[in-house]
Amino acid sequence: MFTFFLSKGVQETAWLNFSTFASVATGDHVWSTPSNAQTSNNSYATSTLSSADTSEYLHCTNCNPGIPSTSIISGIAMQFERSEGNTDPGVIFTNQITLIKGGSRVGSKNDSSVDWLLNDAYFSFGGSSDLWGQSFTPADVNATNFGVAIQAGCVGATVSEIARIDHVQVKIYYY
């Protein structure tokens, strides 16, 4: 007798926007107007940084993916549209990106080797099989306190520089 197992293919949500934003301590400078990161509209969440400074974390939560409770989460991707808002390009970088699970920052990525540009550009992290070193259930990602946190850094600036985030999104992969 043979047993056959049919596997469902990995499904994915669309790119989802967050609806709750906050500048959360642990860093040198706050994010002004954090809710401006909700849509791509050239209205920015901003943090003004000097050399060797970091921003607070920009917490983006409450994306309401509606993942069925019987699903298995296989990966999480995020993308954000970012730029540097001054004339000294190449001094703002992504110091750390984490996921937020149960309201706490978990798992992290950094992107210190890629400078933010003067023009808006999307940068992506994670993917269909990347759980950021964590495990997630549908309840975790469906919760209003699930999301991502972004911290910018500055190095080599001769004047204050502005880190700008225009849009933050997440995509959940599951089967």
C-alpha positions in Angstrom: 0.0 0.0 0.0 1.3 3.4 -0.9 0.5 6.7 0.8 0.7 9.8 -1.3 1.1 13.2 0.2 0.0 16.1 -1.9 1.6 19.3 -1.0 0.0 22.6 -1.4 2.1 25.2 -3.1 3.3 28.2 -1.2 0.8 31.0 -1.3 1.6 34.6 -0.7 -0.3 37.7 0.2 -0.2 40.9 -1.8 2.2 43.5 -0.6 0.4 44.8 2.5 0.4 48.3 4.0 0.6 48.9 7.8 -1.9 51.1 9.6 -0.1 51.8 12.9 3.3 53.7 13.1 5.4 54.9 16.0 8.9 56.1 16.7 10.2 53.9 19.5 13.1 54.7 21.8 16.5 53.0 21.4 18.4 55.4 19.2 19.5 59.0 19.2 16.7 60.7 17.2 13.0 60.3 16.8 11.1 59.7 13.6 8.9 62.7 12.8 5.5 62.0 11.3 5.9 58.2 11.4 2.5 57.6 9.8 3.8 59.2 6.6 5.3 55.7 5.8 1.9 54.3 5.2 1.7 55.0 1.4 4.1 55.9 -1.4 3.2 59.6 -1.8 6.4 61.6 -1.2 5.3 62.5 2.3 8.0 61.1 4.5 8.7 59.8 8.0 11.9 61.6 8.7 14.8 61.4 11.2 17.6 64.0 11.3 20.9 62.4 12.0 24.5 63.6 12.5 27.6 61.4 12.1 27.7 58.3 14.3 24.0 58.7 15.2 21.1 56.3 14.8 17.4 56.9 14.6 14.9 55.5 17.0 13.1 52.4 15.5 10.2 53.2 13.2 7.7 50.6 14.3 5.1 49.6 11.5 2.4 47.3 12.7 -1.2 46.1 12.0 -1.2 44.9 8.4 -4.2 42.5 8.7 -3.0 39.7 6.4 -5.9 37.3 7.2 -3.8 34.2 7.0 -6.0 31.1 7.7 -5.5 29.6 11.1 -4.5 26.2 9.8 -1.7 27.5 7.6 2.0 27.2 8.1 4.0 30.4 7.7 7.0 29.7 5.5 8.5 33.2 5.0 8.2 36.9 5.5 9.4 39.6 3.2 9.4 43.4 3.7 10.2 46.3 1.5 10.5 49.9 2.2 10.9 53.0 0.0 13.7 55.1 1.4 16.0 58.0 0.5 18.4 60.5 2.0 17.1 64.1 2.1 20.2 66.2 2.0 23.0 67.0 -0.4 25.7 64.8 1.1 24.8 61.4 -0.4 26.1 58.1 0.9 26.1 58.8 4.7 22.6 57.4 5.7 22.3 53.6 5.9 20.0 50.9 7.3 21.4 50.1 10.7 18.9 47.4 11.6 15.6 45.9 10.4 13.7 43.6 12.7 10.3 41.9 12.6 7.9 42.6 15.4 6.2 39.6 17.0 3.8 40.0 19.9 4.9 43.7 20.1 8.6 42.9 20.6 11.4 43.2 18.1 12.7 39.8 16.9 15.1 38.5 14.2 17.2 41.1 12.5 18.9 42.1 9.2 21.2 44.9 8.5 22.1 46.7 5.4 25.0 48.9 6.4 26.8 48.2 3.1 24.2 50.0 1.0 23.8 53.7 1.3 20.5 55.4 0.9 20.2 57.4 -2.3 19.0 60.9 -2.8 16.0 59.6 -4.8 13.4 57.2 -3.5 14.1 53.5 -4.1 12.5 50.3 -2.7 14.8 47.9 -0.9 13.6 44.4 0.1 14.5 41.9 2.8 13.4 38.4 3.6 11.6 36.1 1.2 9.4 33.0 0.7 11.5 30.8 2.9 13.0 33.4 5.3 11.6 33.5 8.8 14.4 35.8 10.0 15.6 33.1 12.5 12.2 32.9 14.1 9.0 30.8 13.9 5.6 32.4 13.3 2.1 31.1 13.5 -0.9 32.6 11.6 -2.0 34.1 15.0 1.4 35.9 15.2 1.2 37.5 11.8 -2.6 38.2 12.0 -2.1 40.1 15.3 -2.3 43.9 15.4 1.1 44.0 17.1 2.9 42.1 14.2 5.1 44.2 11.9 8.6 45.5 11.1 10.9 48.0 12.8 13.5 50.0 10.9 16.5 51.9 12.4 18.6 54.2 10.2 22.3 55.1 10.9 24.6 57.9 9.8 28.4 57.9 9.2 30.8 60.4 7.8 28.3 63.3 7.7 29.7 66.8 7.8 26.2 68.4 8.4 22.9 67.0 9.7 21.4 64.5 7.3 17.7 63.5 6.9 16.7 59.8 6.7 13.4 59.6 4.8 11.0 56.6 4.6 8.1 57.0 2.3 6.5 53.6 2.3 6.8 50.3 4.3 5.1 47.0 3.2 5.2 43.3 4.1 4.3 40.1 2.3 3.6 36.8 4.1 4.3 33.4 2.5 2.3 30.4 3.7 0.9 27.0 2.8 
